[in-house]
Amino acid sequence: MTHLGVGLDGLAQRSRAVTRSISAENFTGAKGEGGKADEGTGARAASLLGRGWKVSPSIEIAPGETATLADIQGPGRITHIWCTTAPHRAWRGTLLRMYWEGEEEPAVETPLGDFFCNGWNTFSQVSSLPVAANPNGGFNAYWPMPFADSARITLENLSAETVTLYYQIDYELSDERNEDTSWFHAVWRRSRPVPEGEVHTLLEGVRGAGHYVGTYLAWGVNSPGWWGEGEVKFYLDGDDAYPTICGTGTEDYFGGAWNFDVTGEGYTAFSTPYLGLNQILRPDGLYLSQQRFGMYRWHIPDPVRFAEDLRVTVQSLGIGPGHHNGLPHRYRPTSDDIASTALFYLDAPSAPGARPPAPGLLDIEVD
């Protein structure tokens, strides 16, 4: 499996890799080229200080514009990404893409906020191993992203207003690539809503060998009652009607239990290294409609491995009002608004069949 960083055990080991970093203060990441700007978004604030004093801390991306954040020649590995935006509304209104090895198809294509487990344009703390979201909108990702020849990262502004982006992309250049190293992928899909009696498909059309490493769901509830009975299913290597891996419920998959409902407290958020219910937006009350949730699970110690193909789904399934917490009940299909980000490593730098149809990419606004 592709490891997550060097870890404490390997921290004392030397390497031939060299460290570089791209930001608005060094657009190319070249050695000795940081902080040289004499114009930029901070030029007025630094006018009395001069060159080298935070003259170019950010970029502005106009409506409809796509900014290239990084264009790196390898071999190498991206080790950390940090960014923040103004306004926060940009989190669902901008589209993050990553391309490996000069491929035309992106391996990563998600709204910016969803990639960092903040899919509702409202800040939520995340304290996990590969993703951290810190006050107030400081987004960090530590997923290792190796590449052999090149890496390109872009951000497209699909909103109607100019977005100010602060960012830093840290990476290593090294020829120490293992032949078994895989490429990082992230696919975003949205069902708005899930047709009643059907499932939300997180991932399909993946061909090749790899391992599934993470799920983020931004789940909007459209009816009263408990919403999270749906099973998460992994269809591996030719599975057809029935999957090899079938969970027992949505809250179970994300490491919780009994509706995430602590007696006397209601829905209770949590954020741990590998899983969490990091966001609860409750405009109407505990079991009423229009609530929105954000939750993640990282399959880091328990990757889901596949050799030929992979499909992942979750059911939109709940329990009616007054029929929860051990009382007699019946499951009922729901039509909730589910947006998913599925993360995996693959033995190819692109996976065209995994990309959702164009309408799914355009429907990223939040009411």
C-alpha positions in Angstrom: 0.0 0.0 0.0 1.1 3.6 -0.6 2.2 4.8 2.8 1.0 8.0 4.4 4.2 10.0 4.7 7.4 8.7 6.3 5.8 8.2 9.8 7.6 8.6 13.0 9.5 5.3 12.6 11.2 6.5 9.4 11.7 10.2 10.4 15.4 9.7 11.2 16.2 8.1 7.9 18.0 10.2 5.3 16.8 10.4 1.7 18.1 11.7 -1.7 14.8 13.6 -2.2 14.8 17.4 -2.3 12.0 19.5 -0.8 10.2 22.1 -2.8 7.1 24.2 -2.2 4.7 26.2 -4.5 2.7 29.1 -3.4 1.7 32.6 -4.5 5.1 33.7 -3.3 6.9 31.1 -5.5 4.7 30.0 -8.4 7.2 27.4 -9.8 8.7 26.1 -6.6 12.1 26.7 -7.9 15.1 26.8 -5.5 15.8 30.3 -4.2 12.9 31.9 -5.9 10.5 32.5 -3.0 9.4 35.9 -1.9 10.8 37.8 -4.9 7.5 39.3 -6.1 7.2 43.1 -6.4 3.5 43.0 -7.2 0.6 41.0 -6.0 -2.5 40.9 -3.7 -0.4 42.1 -0.8 1.5 44.9 -2.5 -0.4 47.7 -1.0 -0.2 46.3 2.5 3.6 45.8 2.1 4.2 49.1 0.4 6.3 50.5 3.2 8.2 47.3 3.7 9.2 46.4 0.1 10.1 43.2 -1.7 10.2 40.1 0.4 7.5 41.2 2.8 4.4 39.3 1.8 3.9 41.1 -1.4 2.1 38.1 -3.1 0.4 35.9 -0.5 -2.6 34.9 -2.7 -4.1 34.9 -6.1 -7.5 36.0 -7.4 -9.6 33.7 -9.7 -12.3 35.5 -11.7 -15.7 33.9 -12.4 -15.3 31.2 -15.1 -11.5 31.2 -14.8 -9.3 28.2 -14.2 -6.0 28.9 -12.3 -3.0 26.5 -12.6 -1.8 26.1 -9.0 1.1 23.7 -9.7 2.9 22.4 -12.8 5.7 20.1 -11.6 8.1 18.0 -13.5 9.0 14.7 -11.8 9.6 12.2 -10.6 8.3 13.2 -7.2 5.6 13.2 -4.6 3.2 15.8 -3.3 3.3 15.6 0.5 1.0 18.3 1.8 -1.5 20.8 0.5 -2.8 23.8 2.4 -5.3 26.4 1.2 -8.0 28.8 2.3 -10.4 31.0 0.3 -12.4 34.2 0.6 -15.3 33.9 0.6 -16.2 30.5 2.2 -19.0 30.2 -0.4 -16.2 29.2 -2.8 -15.9 25.8 -1.2 -18.7 24.4 -3.3 -18.3 26.9 -6.1 -14.8 25.9 -7.2 -13.6 22.6 -8.8 -10.2 21.1 -7.8 -8.5 19.0 -10.4 -5.2 17.0 -10.4 -3.6 15.5 -13.4 -0.7 13.0 -13.3 1.8 12.2 -16.1 0.4 14.6 -18.7 -3.0 12.8 -18.8 -5.9 14.8 -20.3 -8.3 13.3 -17.8 -8.0 14.4 -14.2 -7.4 11.8 -11.5 -8.9 14.2 -8.9 -12.0 16.2 -9.6 -14.0 17.5 -6.7 -15.4 20.7 -5.2 -12.7 22.3 -3.1 -14.6 22.0 0.2 -15.6 18.4 -0.3 -12.0 17.4 -0.8 -11.3 18.7 2.7 -14.5 17.3 4.3 -16.3 20.7 4.3 -19.1 20.3 1.7 -21.7 22.7 2.9 -19.9 26.1 2.6 -19.9 26.3 6.4 -16.7 25.6 8.4 -16.4 22.3 10.3 -13.4 21.2 12.3 -11.7 18.0 11.1 -8.9 16.4 13.0 -8.0 13.3 11.0 -4.7 11.8 9.9 -4.7 12.7 6.2 -7.1 15.7 6.3 -7.3 18.6 8.8 -9.7 21.6 8.6 -8.8 24.2 11.1 -10.4 27.6 12.1 -11.5 29.4 10.1 -11.2 27.5 6.9 -7.6 26.4 6.9 -7.6 23.2 4.8 -4.8 20.6 4.9 -4.4 17.3 3.0 -1.5 14.9 3.7 -2.5 12.2 1.1 0.7 11.1 -0.6 0.5 11.8 -4.3 3.4 10.3 -6.2 4.1 10.9 -9.9 6.7 9.7 -12.3 6.9 12.5 -14.9 4.6 15.3 -14.1 1.8 16.7 -11.8 -0.6 19.5 -12.5 -3.1 21.0 -10.1 -5.8 23.5 -11.2 -8.8 25.2 -9.6 -11.8 26.3 -11.6 -14.1 29.1 -10.4 -17.6 28.1 -11.3 -19.2 30.8 -9.0 -20.4 34.3 -10.0 -17.8 36.1 -7.9 -14.1 36.5 -7.7 -12.4 34.0 -5.4 -9.2 34.9 -3.4 -7.1 31.8 -2.9 -4.2 31.4 -0.5 -2.4 28.1 -1.0 0.8 26.2 -0.5 1.7 22.8 -2.2 4.7 21.0 -0.6 6.4 18.3 -2.5 9.6 16.2 -2.9 11.6 15.5 -6.1 13.1 12.1 -6.0 13.8 9.1 -8.3 13.2 6.6 -5.5 9.9 5.5 -6.9 8.8 1.9 -6.4 7.4 0.0 -9.4 4.4 -0.9 -7.3 3.6 2.7 -6.5 0.0 3.7 -7.4 -1.6 7.0 -8.4 -4.0 9.0 -6.1 -7.6 9.5 -7.3 -10.7 11.3 -6.0 -14.1 11.2 -7.6 -17.1 13.4 -6.6 -20.7 12.6 -7.3 -24.0 14.0 -6.2 -27.5 12.6 -6.2 -29.9 15.6 -5.8 -32.0 13.7 -4.6 -31.5 10.0 -4.7 -34.6 8.6 -6.6 -36.8 6.8 -4.0 -35.9 3.1 -3.8 -32.5 3.6 -5.6 -29.0 4.0 -4.3 -26.3 6.7 -4.5 -23.3 5.5 -6.4 -20.0 6.8 -5.0 -17.8 5.1 -7.6 -18.2 2.9 -10.7 -16.3 2.3 -13.9 -12.9 1.8 -12.1 -10.8 -0.7 -14.1 -7.4 -2.0 -12.9 -5.8 -2.9 -9.6 -5.7 -0.7 -6.6 -7.1 0.0 -3.1 -9.9 2.2 -1.9 -8.8 4.5 0.9 -11.5 7.0 1.8 -15.1 8.2 1.8 -16.5 11.7 2.5 -20.3 12.2 2.4 -22.2 15.5 2.5 -25.7 14.2 3.3 -28.8 16.4 3.2 -31.9 15.0 4.8 -35.2 15.7 2.9 -37.7 14.0 5.2 -38.4 13.6 8.9 -37.1 10.7 10.9 -33.8 8.9 11.1 -31.9 8.9 7.8 -28.8 6.7 8.2 -29.9 3.0 7.9 -28.4 2.6 4.4 -25.7 0.0 3.8 -22.4 0.9 2.2 -21.5 -1.8 -0.4 -18.3 -2.6 -2.2 -18.5 -4.6 -5.4 -15.1 -6.1 -6.1 -13.6 -7.8 -9.2 -16.7 -8.9 -11.1 -19.3 -8.7 -8.4 -22.7 -8.2 -10.0 -26.0 -8.1 -8.1 -24.5 -8.7 -4.7 -21.3 -7.2 -3.2 -18.4 -8.9 -1.4 -18.4 -6.2 1.3 -21.7 -5.1 2.8 -22.0 -3.0 5.9 -24.8 -2.8 8.3 -25.8 0.9 8.2 -24.5 4.3 7.4 -23.6 5.4 10.9 -21.9 2.0 11.5 -19.7 2.4 8.4 -18.5 5.8 9.8 -17.7 4.2 13.2 -20.8 5.4 15.1 -23.8 3.7 16.5 -27.5 4.1 17.4 -28.1 7.1 15.1 -25.2 9.1 16.4 -27.8 10.1 19.1 -26.4 10.5 22.6 -29.3 10.4 25.1 -30.1 13.9 26.2 -27.7 15.5 23.7 -29.0 14.4 20.3 -26.7 14.1 17.3 -23.2 14.3 18.5 -20.2 15.3 16.3 -16.8 13.6 16.6 -13.5 13.7 14.6 -10.9 11.0 15.0 -7.8 10.0 13.0 -9.7 7.6 10.7 -13.4 8.5 10.9 -15.8 11.1 12.1 -19.2 12.8 11.9 -17.5 16.2 11.7 -20.5 18.4 10.7 -24.1 18.7 11.9 -26.3 21.5 10.5 -29.7 21.3 12.2 -32.1 24.1 11.2 -35.3 22.2 12.3 -34.4 20.0 15.2 -33.2 16.5 15.9 -35.3 14.3 13.6 -36.9 16.9 11.3 -36.1 17.4 7.7 -33.5 19.7 6.0 -30.7 18.7 8.3 -27.3 18.4 6.7 -24.3 16.3 7.8 -20.7 15.8 6.9 -18.9 12.5 7.7 -15.7 10.8 6.7 -14.0 7.4 6.9 -10.4 6.7 5.9 -9.4 3.1 5.0 -5.8 3.6 5.9 -5.2 0.6 8.2 -7.9 -1.3 6.4 -7.7 -0.5 2.6 -10.3 -2.1 0.3 -8.1 -3.9 -2.3 -9.3 -4.8 -5.8 -7.5 -6.5 -8.7 -9.8 -5.8 -11.6 -12.6 -3.4 -10.9 -14.5 -1.6 -8.2 -18.0 -0.1 -7.6 -19.2 1.5 -4.4 -22.8 2.4 -3.4 -24.8 3.6 -0.4 -28.6 3.2 0.1 -30.8 6.2 0.9 -32.7 4.5 3.7 -34.2 5.6 7.0 -36.8 5.0 9.7 -39.9 7.1 10.1 -40.5 9.6 12.9 -41.2 8.0 16.3 -39.7 4.6 15.3 -36.1 4.7 16.4 -33.9 4.0 19.3 -35.0 0.4 19.8 -38.7 0.9 19.3 -40.6 -1.2 16.7 -40.0 0.2 13.3 -39.9 -0.3 9.5 -37.2 0.8 7.2 -38.3 3.2 4.5 -36.5 4.3 1.4 -35.8 8.1 1.3 -34.8 10.6 -1.3 -32.0 12.4 0.3 -29.4 14.8 -1.2 -26.1 12.9 -1.1 -22.8 14.2 -2.4 -19.8 11.8 -2.1 -16.0 12.0 -2.5 -14.4 8.6 -3.1 -10.7 8.3 -2.7 -8.5 5.5 -4.0 -5.1 4.5 -5.4 -5.0 2.9 -8.9 -2.3 1.3 -11.1 -3.0 4.0 -13.8 -2.7 7.8 -13.7 -6.2 8.3 -14.9 -9.5 6.4 -14.7 -11.8 7.9 -17.4 -14.7 5.5 -16.7 -14.9 6.6 -13.1 -15.7 10.2 -13.9 -19.4 11.2 -13.5 -21.4 12.7 -16.3 -21.1 16.4 -16.9 -24.4 17.4 -15.2 -23.2 15.9 -12.0 -20.2 18.2 -12.1 -22.2 21.3 -12.8 -24.7 20.9 -10.0 -22.4 21.9 -7.1 -24.3 24.9 -5.7 -25.8 24.9 -2.2 -29.3 26.3 -1.6 
